[in-house]
Amino acid sequence: MPTITLTSVRKSYGSGPPAVDNLDLEIPDGSFTCLLGPSGCGKTTTLRMISGLESLNAGSITVGGRIMDSTRDGVFVPPEKRGMGLVFQNYALWPHLTVAKNVEFGLKVRKVQKAERAERAAAALTMMQIEWAADRYPAQLSGGQQQRVSLARMLAVNPDVLLLDEPLSNLDAQLRLDMRAELKRIHNETGHTIVFVTHDQLEAMTMATHVVVMNKGVVQQMAPPMEVYTRPANTFVARFVGSPPMNLFEVGGGADAADSTFATAARARILAGRPDLADALATVGARPEGLRMLGPDEQEPADSFVFDATVKAALPTGSSWTVLVAAGHTELYLVAYTDVSAAPGTTVRCAIRVADLHLFDTSGSRLPDTAAHAAPTEENTATWAS
């Protein structure tokens, strides 16, 4: 499977800010890469440039070493010659054709022989576990079934790269869950390079081998899902990835040593072990699941920042409780995995391990970790939460 490389890619529409700005990105061969970000961040534009539906204003795109688009070399390979399959949010099925004929459509355009078309369409429908609907029409299928047909049509062509533009957005919660599992199965079975656009962080975290977080046309971080979650590159990634989102609070230098606010106390606790950060430390982040409320007789954990807070709200979610507390003027969310009996207005003792705090500089970039301040991991986060 080919590696997709974007070099200094720029795309703008009119005189406004560029939709994609000087983008350098390498999508590994055989990966399931999710382009993740808020609306307007440039992820769909990036996908459309890879597919050839949009041309570049500057830069180049290569797939498997083959130039697909280059403003410097004057090369532009049209979409139909790029060997890619594209699935949109809209299923785009022909209503007057049966499911089997819809799946065969791309092969027919490529002038594949009738017998081979039927064989490949049947195989694709079987892979998507919807072969029973071959003789039905799209209107006779549910949304999830229509999306399977759309994916089968793409797979029948056997493209080198699969490009998926928010294909699950129109499905209900259960169908989305089912289709996530289906897409993972397809990736595991075929080994295709998949580029998947979504604004849903849960989709990215559960399906991707690599997550590319974008904002305002710029890549903020590219890494495996758990690295994006446990070691966000900057405050935008920290805030965007996670539900509830990471708690972020300012602890910039110059605070009066006599001041006893929560932020100053947190700063002092961190600098006690990291005096080298005195000039750089500006913002501290804490994942809600890293924070915990201590019981009345519970001993303060070692190597932790402990503080008093007032409960403002306790929200049950079924498997856990999301609790909003206030430490002075700073509001924080924490996640509890046992019944929270503290009523609003109750003062509670809270703690978080210093090693689970995320530290950022004045520009919002992550400060380097050290052995004394190790990055949180999936293992220690789960242990602490339990």
N, C-alpha and C positions, 0 to 999 in steps of 0.2 A: 504494500500500500504506500502511496506517495506522501512525502512531507510537504506541507504547504508553508511557503515563506513569503511574508509581506515585508517589504523594505521601504522605509520612508514614504509610506502611502499617505496621500492626502486627498480628501474629497470635500468640496464645498458646493453649496447651492446659492447662487447669487452673491450678495455682498455681506451676508451675515457671517457669524463665526463658522469655521469648518465643522462639518459633521464628523469627520475623522481627521486627526491632525498629526502628521509625521509619525505614523504608526509602524512600529517594528514588531513583528510577531512571527514566531515559528510554531506551527501546529504539527506535533510529531506524527509520524506515520503509524497507523493503527490505533490512534488515540480516540477517546470520546471527549472532545473539547467543548465546553460550554462557554459561550460569550454571555456574561452576566452583567446586568446594570439597569439603572432606571430608564424610563422612557426618554428618548432623545439623546442617549449616550453614544450612539454610533454603532451599536452592535448589529442591527439589521443592515445598515449601509455597508458594513464590513462584509457580511455574508453575501450581499448582492454583488459586491465587487469581486469576491472570490468566484462567484458563479458566472460572472460576465454580464449580469443584468445592469450593472453600473460600470462606467469607465472611470479611470483615475484622472485626477488633476495633476498628480505627481507621484513618482515612485514606481514600484514594480511588484508583481505577484508571480511566483513560480510554483509549480506543482510537480514534485518529483524531479526537480532540476529543469523542467521545461517551462519556458517563459510563456505565461498566459496574457500578461498585460504589462507593458513597460512604456512610459512616456518618453524615456530617453532613447530607447531603441525603435520606437514607433511600431511596437507589436501589440496587436489585440486579437486574441483568439475568441471567436464568437461562442456563446453559451453552449450550443449544440455540439461543439467539437471539443469540449473540455472534459468529457467523460465523468460528469457529475450528475447526481440526482438531487432534485430540490423539492421539498415538501413545505407548503405554506400553511399558515393558520387556517385559511379557507381550504377545504378539501378539494375543490375544483374538479369534481367528478361530472362526467357527462350524464345528464339525467335520462337521456333516451337510450343509453347503452346499458347492457347488463354489467354486473360486477366483473365477469370474466372479460368482456370486451373492453371495459375501462382499463383493466390491468394490461391487456394486450396493446393498448393504444400506442404507447411509446415505441413498442417493438414494430408496430405496423408502420409508423412514421419512418423508422430506420430500415424499412423494407425487408424485415426478417420474414422467412417463409412461414406459411400458415401453420404447418404442423409444429414447427419449432416454437412459434408464438404461443400456441395452445399449451405446449408442454411447459414452457417457462412460466407462463401465467399460472398454471395449475400448481407448480412448485412454489411460486411466491405466495399464493393464497394459502397453501398448506403451511408454509413457514409462519404466516400471520394467523394461522388457526381459524380461518374463515372460509375454507374451501366449500363448506356447505351452502354458502350464499352465492355461488358462481352464477346461477341463473336468475338471481333476483336483480332488482333495480335499486339504485341508491336511495330513492325515497322510501323503500321498504326496510331500510336499515337504521339503527340508532346512530347517534353521533360518533360513539366510540367505534362502531363497526365500520362506518364510513372512513374514519381515520385509518383503520387497518387496511382498507382497500386502497387508500391513497398511498400508504407505505408499501403495500404489495406492488402497486404499479411502478413505484420507483425501483424496488428491489428486482423486479423482473428484467429491467434493463441492465442490471449488474454493473452499476457505476463504480468507479474507483473511489469516489468521495460522496458521502451522503451529507447534504446540507438541509437542516431542519429549522424553519423559522417559526418558533412558538407554536408547534403543531398541536399542543395539548391545551391551549388556552380556552377552547370552546367546550371542553369536557367538564362533567361534574367531578366532584372530589374522588369518588370511587373509581370512575373510569380513568382519571388521571393517574391514580395509583397503579391500576392495572397496566396502563400503557407505559409507565416508567419501567415496570418490570419487563414488559415486552421489548422495549428498546434496548435494555441492558442485555436481554437474551440474544437479540439480533446482533448486537456488537460482539458478544462473546462467541457466537456461532460463525459469523462472517469475517470478523477481523477488519471490517471496513474502517477507514478514517471517517469519523463523524464530527461535524461541526453543528452545534445545537445552540440556537439563540433563545434566551429566556430572561424574564425579569424576576422569575420565581427562584429564590435562593434554595428552596427545598429541592426543586428539580435538579439544580446544578450540583448540590451536595450529594444527592442520592445516586445520580447517574454518571457523573463525569469522572474521567481519569485526570483531567486538567481543567481548571477553572480560570477564565480570563475575566477579571473584573474591570469594567470600563466606566468612565465618567467624562462627559463633555468631549468625546472623541479621542480620549487618551487612555491607554492601558494603565491601570493603577497597580495591578499585581497579576501574575500568572503563576500558578502553583497547583499541586494536588489539593483536593477539597479540604482535607483536615489541616493542611498547612495554612491555607487561606484563613481558616477558622481560628487556629491556635496561634498563628504568627502573622496577623494582618500587617501589611506593609505600611499602612498609614491610617489616619483617623477616618478617612472616607470608607475604606474597606472594613475597618473595625465597626463602624456604625451601620453599614449596609448589610453585612453578613451576620446573621444571628437573629433569633426571635425568642424572647424579647432581645432588642439590640443591646450591644455592649454599653455599659455605663461609662461615660466619659466626663471628666471634670478637670478644670484648669488648676494647676498648682505652680504657676510660673514663679520665677525667682523674685527676690525683692520683698517678699512678705515680711511683715514685722515679726520678729522672734517672739514677742510677747503675745501675739495674736493666737488664740486657741481655736480657730475655726477648723472644721473638718479637713479642708484642703491643706491647711498649713500642717496639721497633725500628720496627714498622709505623706506630705512632702518630707517631713522630718524623719518619719519611719523609713522611707525609701532611701534617703540620703545617708542614713546611719550605716547602711550596707553598701551604698553606691555613692560615696562622696565625689567621685569623678564626674557625676552628672549634675553637679550644682549649677553650672551655667547653661546646660542644655535642656534639662527637664522642664517641660511646659504643660503636658497633658498626661493624665493617668487614665487607663481603662481597666474595667473589671467586668468579666462576664457574669451575668446573673446567676448562673449555676455554680460559679466559684465562690459567691457570697453565701454565708449561712448565718442563721440566727442561733445563738447559744442558749442552752437551757439555763434555768435559774441557778442550778448548782454545778453547771458544767465548767470545767477548768479551761482557761484561755489556751488555745493551741499555740505550740511553739512556732517561732518564725512567722507570726501572723500580725497583721494590722487589725487591732480590735477597737471598736468605737460604739458609742451609744447612738441609737436612732429611734425615731417615732414612727410607728406603723400608721400609714395613711390609707391603705386598702389591701385586702387579701382576696385574690381572684382564683377560684378553683378552676382547673382545666380538665379534671378527670384523673389523669395520671400524676399530676403535680399541682402546686399552688404557685401563682405568680404574685409576689408581695412587693408593694411599693412602700419604701421607707424614706424618711427625711432625716439627714444628718446635718443639722443646722439649716443652711439654705440649699444644700445639695440633695437632690432626690435620686434615689437608686432603686433599681429593680433587682430582686433576688428570686431564685427559684427554690422552693422547698418540696421535698418528696414525701413529707409526712403532713398530717393534718395540722393546719395553722389555727390555733385557738386564740391568738392575740387579737384583741379588738382594736379598731382604729383609735388612735390616741395613746395606745400603750407604748411605753418605752422599753426597748429591747436591746440586748447586747448582740452586736454583729461582728463577724470576723471574716477575713480573707487572707490566704497565704500570700506573703510578699512575692513569692515566686510565680504566683498566678496573676500578678498585676502586669498590665501592658504599658510601656513607657514610650512617650512620643516627644519629639522636639518642637521648637516654635513653628516649624514649617508643616507640622503634622506627620512627619516621617517617623517610622519606628526607630527607637534607639537600640543599639546592639545589645544582645543578651550576653551574659557572662555565666561562668559556672556558679557564681553566687546568686545569680538571678536567672535561672534557667527558664526557657520558654515553656509555657503550659503544654502538656501533651494530652492526647486522647485518654491515655491510661490514668494519669494523675488527676485529670478533671473528673473522670468517672469515679475514681476512688474518693475524692473529696466530696463529690455530690452525694455519694451513698452514705 
